[in-house]
Amino acid sequence: MMDLTRRLRDRLANEHLMFAYRGEVNGENSVMLLTLLDKEMELSEFGTQGRKRLFMFVLENLQNISRHGTSTDYDNMSLVVYTKTDDGYTVTTGNAIDVKEVAELRANLENINKLDPDKIREVYREMLKDSDMSHKGGAGLGLMEMARKTGNKLDFDFIPINDGYSYFILSKTVDAGGKGLPSPGLDSEFSGRRVMTLEHLMRTNDIYFIWAGHITHDINIEMLNLNEIRMHENDIEQNLHKRAFTTLIELLQNIAQHGTDKEAERKYGMPVAMIRNTPDTFIITSGNLIRNEGIEFLKQKLDMINNHDEEGLKDLLRIALAGQDMSEDSTGFMGLLEMARRSGNKLMYEFEEINEEYSYYVLTVVIRSRDHKAR
């Protein structure tokens, strides 16, 4: 697990990835995907104009994915990625489309990218006058709206999946002033290969959710809301749903408890939350920087919990509740106890030393359905 987390952490750092969600995009979860980005931009004090324009780009983009989905198994290949650099935010999406749509979509994008901002506004107004197009909507109008709001070219790519489908990747970078920028690291024509590689990494490891960044109370709520919707949509068995969701709450609180200062996190490793899901199992992993001076005490608590069976954990919980003083150490121990008790499994953990002051702490909890445990 540390190996996968390390690979992800390195990738997130190298590519400035902040968030990735893989799965069906629809009207309900689009709200959470939008709000999550908005709360992050609010945290970083991103400019109002930049927030507004990027928000509109994401809104149009998610609506396009939802409206023009393939209605096939490829719906779960849809990807929403947020990237953060010193210059601004990049939003990238990927979704499967019928190969018959590629030629017209490519032509629309190429034509839009040839227009200057004033011409984009003029063409957009003409399109709105077309009552048939305005009434029906459509990818062309949506793309023109994205370009109009962000003021310059849209980065895009099409990567074949098979003879019937292609993966459509659309990306946009906006600075704090609302100005559209070329995607970070682009020395030549935009390529969606990195996005396709990320989708493959998430698919082969059953990952549907990655967060890498500071976690505030507001961001915490939106992450929980997004995952609550995901569990409902996938018709997860109720007991598994409840145990996975409460474990996620505890794990996010665990990150907050052991977090360090933002500057150290930027230098040595941002907090990470990752969720993997198979039909009858959730694997929830957190990673965060921790001061070396606190490791031994934390290991003692983890080992104590792992040395008890289900009945022993209940006894530990009763003792902890009786002596609960709401101190940081006490409440942290309660959270770990709850994760072990609800999951019914050992808490898997590792510490990777970064330097004399810090290590990276990875905690993984596996929650299986009762049917799986019975087999």
C-alpha positions as CSV (number, residue, x, y, z in Angstrom):
1,M,0.0,0.0,0.0
2,M,2.9,2.4,0.8
3,D,4.2,1.7,-2.7
4,L,0.9,2.7,-4.4
5,T,0.6,5.7,-2.1
6,R,4.2,6.8,-2.9
7,R,3.7,6.4,-6.6
8,L,0.6,8.6,-6.4
9,R,2.2,11.1,-4.1
10,D,5.1,11.5,-6.5
11,R,2.8,11.9,-9.4
12,L,0.6,14.3,-7.6
13,A,3.6,16.4,-6.7
14,N,5.2,16.3,-10.2
15,E,2.0,17.1,-12.0
16,H,0.5,19.4,-9.3
17,L,-2.6,17.2,-9.2
18,M,-4.9,18.1,-6.3
19,F,-8.0,16.1,-7.0
20,A,-9.2,13.2,-9.2
21,Y,-12.6,11.6,-9.4
22,R,-13.3,8.6,-11.7
23,G,-16.8,7.5,-12.3
24,E,-20.1,8.5,-13.8
25,V,-20.8,12.2,-13.9
26,N,-24.4,13.3,-13.4
27,G,-26.5,16.2,-12.2
28,E,-26.4,15.2,-8.6
29,N,-22.6,14.7,-8.1
30,S,-21.8,17.6,-10.4
31,V,-22.9,19.9,-7.6
32,M,-20.4,18.4,-5.2
33,L,-17.6,18.4,-7.8
34,L,-18.2,22.1,-8.4
35,T,-18.5,23.0,-4.7
36,L,-15.3,21.1,-3.8
37,L,-13.3,23.2,-6.3
38,D,-15.0,26.4,-5.2
39,K,-14.1,25.7,-1.5
40,E,-10.5,25.0,-2.4
41,M,-10.2,28.2,-4.4
42,E,-11.8,30.1,-1.5
43,L,-9.2,28.6,0.9
44,S,-6.3,29.7,-1.4
45,E,-7.9,33.2,-1.8
46,F,-8.0,32.8,-5.5
47,G,-9.2,35.9,-7.3
48,T,-13.0,36.4,-7.6
49,Q,-12.8,36.8,-11.4
50,G,-10.7,33.6,-11.7
51,R,-13.1,31.7,-9.5
52,K,-16.1,32.8,-11.4
53,R,-14.7,32.0,-14.9
54,L,-13.3,28.6,-13.8
55,F,-16.6,27.8,-12.1
56,M,-18.5,28.5,-15.3
57,F,-16.1,26.4,-17.3
58,V,-16.5,23.4,-15.0
59,L,-20.2,23.8,-14.9
60,E,-20.5,23.7,-18.7
61,N,-18.0,20.9,-19.0
62,L,-19.8,18.7,-16.4
63,Q,-23.1,19.4,-18.0
64,N,-21.7,18.3,-21.4
65,I,-20.4,15.0,-20.0
66,S,-23.7,14.3,-18.3
67,R,-25.7,15.3,-21.3
68,H,-23.6,13.5,-23.9
69,G,-22.7,10.4,-22.0
70,T,-22.3,7.1,-23.7
71,S,-24.9,5.3,-21.5
72,T,-22.6,2.3,-21.6
73,D,-20.0,0.7,-19.2
74,Y,-17.7,3.4,-20.4
75,D,-19.6,6.0,-18.2
76,N,-17.4,4.9,-15.3
77,M,-14.3,6.0,-17.3
78,S,-15.3,9.6,-16.9
79,L,-12.6,11.6,-15.1
80,V,-12.6,15.0,-13.4
81,V,-9.1,16.3,-12.4
82,Y,-8.2,19.6,-10.6
83,T,-4.6,20.8,-10.8
84,K,-3.1,23.7,-8.8
85,T,0.0,25.6,-9.6
86,D,1.4,29.0,-8.6
87,D,-0.2,30.5,-11.8
88,G,-3.7,29.2,-11.3
89,Y,-6.0,26.2,-11.5
90,T,-6.3,23.7,-14.3
91,V,-9.5,21.7,-14.7
92,T,-9.3,18.6,-17.0
93,T,-12.0,16.1,-17.8
94,G,-12.1,12.9,-19.8
95,N,-15.0,10.9,-21.0
96,A,-15.8,8.2,-23.6
97,I,-17.6,9.2,-26.7
98,D,-18.8,7.4,-29.8
99,V,-16.1,7.6,-32.5
100,K,-18.8,8.9,-34.9
101,E,-18.9,12.1,-32.8
102,V,-15.1,12.8,-32.9
103,A,-14.8,14.5,-36.3
104,E,-17.6,17.0,-35.7
105,L,-16.4,17.7,-32.1
106,R,-12.8,18.2,-33.3
107,A,-13.9,20.5,-36.0
108,N,-15.9,22.6,-33.5
109,L,-13.0,22.9,-31.2
110,E,-10.5,23.8,-33.9
111,N,-12.8,26.5,-35.2
112,I,-13.3,27.9,-31.8
113,N,-9.6,28.0,-31.1
114,K,-9.1,30.0,-34.3
115,L,-11.3,32.8,-33.1
116,D,-10.1,35.8,-31.0
117,P,-12.2,36.7,-27.9
118,D,-14.3,39.4,-29.6
119,K,-15.2,37.0,-32.5
120,I,-16.1,34.3,-30.0
121,R,-18.6,36.6,-28.3
122,E,-20.0,37.6,-31.7
123,V,-20.4,34.0,-32.9
124,Y,-21.9,33.0,-29.5
125,R,-24.6,35.7,-29.8
126,E,-25.4,34.4,-33.3
127,M,-25.7,30.9,-32.0
128,L,-28.1,32.1,-29.3
129,K,-30.3,33.7,-32.0
130,D,-30.7,30.3,-33.6
131,S,-33.8,29.3,-31.8
132,D,-33.4,25.6,-32.7
133,M,-29.9,25.4,-31.3
134,S,-30.7,27.5,-28.3
135,H,-33.6,25.3,-27.4
136,K,-31.8,22.0,-27.9
137,G,-28.5,23.1,-26.5
138,G,-25.7,20.9,-27.7
139,A,-21.9,20.4,-27.4
140,G,-21.2,23.3,-29.9
141,L,-23.0,25.9,-27.9
142,G,-21.6,24.6,-24.6
143,L,-18.0,24.7,-26.0
144,M,-18.5,28.2,-27.3
145,E,-19.8,29.2,-23.9
146,M,-16.7,27.8,-22.2
147,A,-14.4,29.7,-24.6
148,R,-16.4,32.9,-24.2
149,K,-16.2,32.7,-20.4
150,T,-12.4,31.9,-20.2
151,G,-11.3,34.1,-23.1
152,N,-8.9,31.9,-25.1
153,K,-8.2,28.4,-26.5
154,L,-9.5,25.2,-25.1
155,D,-6.9,22.4,-24.8
156,F,-8.2,19.0,-26.1
157,D,-7.3,15.6,-27.3
158,F,-8.9,12.4,-28.5
159,I,-7.4,9.0,-27.7
160,P,-8.9,5.8,-29.2
161,I,-10.3,3.3,-26.8
162,N,-11.4,0.7,-29.3
163,D,-13.1,0.7,-32.7
164,G,-16.3,2.1,-31.2
165,Y,-15.2,4.6,-28.7
166,S,-12.7,7.4,-28.1
167,Y,-11.6,9.2,-25.0
168,F,-12.3,12.9,-25.2
169,I,-10.1,15.1,-23.0
170,L,-10.8,18.8,-22.4
171,S,-8.6,21.1,-20.3
172,K,-8.5,24.7,-19.2
173,T,-6.1,26.7,-17.0
174,V,-7.3,30.0,-15.5
175,D,-5.3,32.5,-13.4
176,A,-6.5,34.5,-10.5
177,G,-7.5,37.4,-12.7
178,G,-9.7,35.1,-14.9
179,K,-7.3,35.0,-17.8
180,G,-7.1,31.7,-19.7
181,L,-3.5,30.3,-19.8
182,P,-1.8,27.5,-21.7
183,S,-1.9,24.3,-19.7
184,P,1.2,24.0,-17.4
185,G,4.3,22.4,-18.8
186,L,3.1,22.7,-22.4
187,D,6.0,23.3,-24.8
188,S,4.1,22.0,-27.8
189,E,0.6,20.8,-28.8
190,F,-1.6,19.6,-25.9
191,S,-1.6,15.9,-25.3
192,G,-4.0,14.0,-23.2
193,R,-1.7,11.0,-22.5
194,R,-1.1,12.0,-18.9
195,V,-4.8,12.0,-18.3
196,M,-5.2,8.7,-20.0
197,T,-2.4,7.3,-17.9
198,L,-4.0,8.5,-14.7
199,E,-7.4,7.0,-15.7
200,H,-5.6,3.7,-16.3
201,L,-3.8,3.9,-12.9
202,M,-7.1,4.5,-11.1
203,R,-9.0,1.9,-13.1
204,T,-6.4,-0.9,-12.5
205,N,-6.2,-0.1,-8.8
206,D,-10.0,0.3,-8.3
207,I,-9.5,3.9,-7.2
208,Y,-12.3,6.3,-7.7
209,F,-11.3,9.2,-5.4
210,I,-8.0,11.0,-4.8
211,W,-7.5,14.2,-2.8
212,A,-4.1,15.8,-2.3
213,G,-4.1,19.1,-0.4
214,H,-5.1,20.9,2.8
215,I,-8.4,19.8,4.3
216,T,-10.6,22.3,5.9
217,H,-14.0,21.8,7.6
218,D,-15.8,22.9,4.4
219,I,-13.7,20.8,2.1
220,N,-14.2,17.8,4.4
221,I,-18.0,18.2,4.2
222,E,-17.9,18.3,0.4
223,M,-15.7,15.3,0.1
224,L,-18.1,13.4,2.4
225,N,-21.1,14.5,0.4
226,L,-19.5,13.4,-2.8
227,N,-18.7,10.0,-1.4
228,E,-22.2,9.6,0.1
229,I,-23.7,10.2,-3.3
230,R,-21.3,7.7,-4.9
231,M,-22.2,5.0,-2.4
232,H,-25.9,5.6,-2.9
233,E,-25.6,5.5,-6.7
234,N,-23.6,2.3,-6.7
235,D,-26.3,0.6,-4.5
236,I,-23.7,-0.4,-1.9
237,E,-25.0,-2.8,0.7
238,Q,-26.3,-0.7,3.6
239,N,-24.1,-2.1,6.4
240,L,-21.0,-1.8,4.2
241,H,-22.1,1.7,3.2
242,K,-22.4,2.8,6.8
243,R,-19.1,1.3,8.0
244,A,-17.2,2.7,5.0
245,F,-18.7,6.2,5.4
246,T,-18.0,6.5,9.1
247,T,-14.5,5.2,8.6
248,L,-13.9,7.9,6.0
249,I,-15.1,10.5,8.5
250,E,-12.6,9.2,11.1
251,L,-9.7,9.0,8.5
252,L,-10.2,12.6,7.4
253,Q,-10.2,13.7,11.0
254,N,-7.0,11.7,11.5
255,I,-5.4,13.7,8.7
256,A,-6.4,16.9,10.4
257,Q,-5.2,15.8,13.8
258,H,-1.7,14.8,12.7
259,G,-1.2,17.6,10.1
260,T,1.8,19.9,10.2
261,D,2.1,23.5,8.9
262,K,1.3,24.2,5.2
263,E,4.9,25.2,4.3
264,A,6.3,21.9,5.5
265,E,3.5,20.0,3.6
266,R,4.3,21.9,0.4
267,K,8.0,21.0,0.7
268,Y,7.8,17.4,1.9
269,G,4.4,15.9,1.2
270,M,0.8,17.0,1.0
271,P,-2.0,15.2,2.8
272,V,-3.6,12.5,0.6
273,A,-6.9,10.7,0.8
274,M,-7.6,7.8,-1.5
275,I,-10.6,5.5,-1.8
276,R,-10.6,2.2,-3.7
277,N,-13.8,0.3,-4.2
278,T,-14.7,-3.2,-5.5
279,P,-18.3,-4.6,-5.3
280,D,-17.9,-5.8,-1.7
281,T,-14.8,-3.9,-0.4
282,F,-13.7,-0.4,0.4
283,I,-10.0,0.4,0.9
284,I,-9.6,3.9,2.4
285,T,-6.1,5.3,2.7
286,S,-4.8,8.5,4.2
287,G,-1.3,9.9,4.0
288,N,0.1,13.0,5.8
289,L,3.3,14.5,7.1
290,I,4.0,13.9,10.8
291,R,6.7,15.1,13.2
292,N,9.1,12.3,14.1
293,E,8.8,13.1,17.8
294,G,5.2,11.8,17.7
295,I,5.7,8.6,15.9
296,E,6.6,6.3,18.7
297,F,3.5,7.2,20.8
298,L,1.3,6.8,17.7
299,K,2.8,3.4,16.9
300,Q,2.1,2.3,20.4
301,K,-1.6,3.2,20.1
302,L,-1.8,1.5,16.7
303,D,-0.1,-1.7,17.9
304,M,-2.3,-1.8,21.0
305,I,-5.4,-1.6,18.8
306,N,-4.1,-4.3,16.4
307,N,-3.4,-6.7,19.2
308,H,-7.0,-6.9,20.2
309,D,-9.8,-9.0,18.6
310,E,-13.4,-7.7,18.2
311,E,-14.3,-8.3,21.8
312,G,-11.1,-6.8,23.0
313,L,-11.8,-3.6,20.9
314,K,-15.2,-3.3,22.6
315,D,-13.5,-3.4,26.0
316,L,-10.9,-0.9,24.9
317,L,-13.7,1.4,23.7
318,R,-15.5,1.2,27.0
319,I,-12.3,2.0,28.9
320,A,-11.6,4.9,26.5
321,L,-15.1,6.3,26.9
322,A,-15.0,6.0,30.6
323,G,-11.7,8.0,30.7
324,Q,-12.5,10.3,27.9
325,D,-11.1,13.8,28.6
326,M,-11.4,15.2,25.1
327,S,-7.7,15.9,24.8
328,E,-6.1,15.5,21.4
329,D,-4.4,12.3,22.3
330,S,-7.5,10.8,23.8
331,T,-9.8,11.7,20.9
332,G,-7.2,10.5,18.4
333,F,-7.1,7.2,20.0
334,M,-10.9,7.0,19.9
335,G,-10.9,7.6,16.2
336,L,-8.4,4.8,15.6
337,L,-10.4,2.5,17.8
338,E,-13.6,3.3,15.9
339,M,-11.9,2.6,12.5
340,A,-10.6,-0.8,13.7
341,R,-13.9,-1.7,15.3
342,R,-16.1,-0.8,12.3
343,S,-13.9,-2.3,9.7
344,G,-13.3,-5.5,11.6
345,N,-9.7,-5.5,10.3
346,K,-6.3,-4.6,11.5
347,L,-5.1,-1.0,10.8
348,M,-2.3,-1.1,8.2
349,Y,0.2,1.7,8.7
350,E,3.7,2.7,7.6
351,F,6.0,5.6,8.4
352,E,8.5,6.8,5.7
353,E,11.2,9.0,7.1
354,I,11.6,12.2,5.1
355,N,14.3,14.0,7.1
356,E,15.3,14.4,10.8
357,E,12.1,16.3,11.6
358,Y,9.4,14.7,9.5
359,S,8.1,11.4,8.2
360,Y,5.2,10.5,6.0
361,Y,2.5,8.5,7.8
362,V,0.2,6.3,5.7
363,L,-2.9,4.6,7.3
364,T,-5.1,2.1,5.4
365,V,-8.4,0.6,6.5
366,V,-10.1,-2.2,4.7
367,I,-13.8,-2.6,5.1
368,R,-15.4,-5.7,3.6
369,S,-19.1,-6.6,3.3
370,R,-20.4,-9.3,5.7
371,D,-20.9,-11.6,2.7
372,H,-17.3,-11.3,1.7
373,K,-16.1,-11.9,5.3
374,A,-18.3,-15.0,5.5
375,R,-16.7,-16.6,2.4
